[in-house]
Amino acid sequence: MLPEPATHFITLAIYGAILLLLIYYVLNLADLECDYINAQECCARLNFWVIPKFGSHLILCGLLLVDGHWLLLLINMPMVIWLGYELHKQPRDSLGVYDPVDIHSRGLLKIHLRNTMIYLGYYFIMFFIALYYMMAALLKGDPIKRHEGDEIVTDF
């Protein structure tokens, strides 16, 4: 069990890393939409990061579970369940969540862009919630030294 500020700092770092990863997703999908890269190259780049994204979020939930932050865990569980479902629903012959054959033929490019924007919004909100929790954990207690009569001590 880590100290509370350390737990929230790790949470904040994981959210920041996932946000940067999702910006990378948006840039790759936008490049694919504008035909700057081909579908196979784009999907290979994106599929490489699907499992690390799921794993980092799973580690985050494990950290919150061990440290007893039930509210944050409850807020994070739907995203872990959804990411796990997204991985599980892929057919065995598929190349991954982002399949180069299906991305253009079935019009999945717009759906992947929409999902990535939803993920960005979720993780952006969660980043600021984690930032608030970290600052609250750092400011817990009385940072000003006082005597018993509420006099502020100015001596060092």
Beta strands, then each sheet from edge to edge (+ up, - down):
end
